[in-house]
Amino acid sequence: MVELFLRLIINATLLMFVSRLVLGLYVEGWGAAFVGAIVLGLVNFFVKPVMVVLTFPFPILTFGLFLLLDKIHNKFGSKAILRGCVGEIE
């Protein structure tokens, strides 16, 4: 349980840090960063295994490069979920 809260704090902190570096990503505060960290964690927990199973032949054919596209897809899915609560995401 402690590891879960530690990961949540680290992810929220990194989300705040990245929002300062990346143009077009704006996080309104720590509350929004924690919500964003929770949503990213849930998307990675539920969607990633399904996507890996559904796209099983592609990582073998592309020597694992397709998994990079899978991670990008998860981030865009999180962006669609967070559009209303995190702030301005372009």
Beta strands, then each sheet from edge to edge (+ up, - down):
end
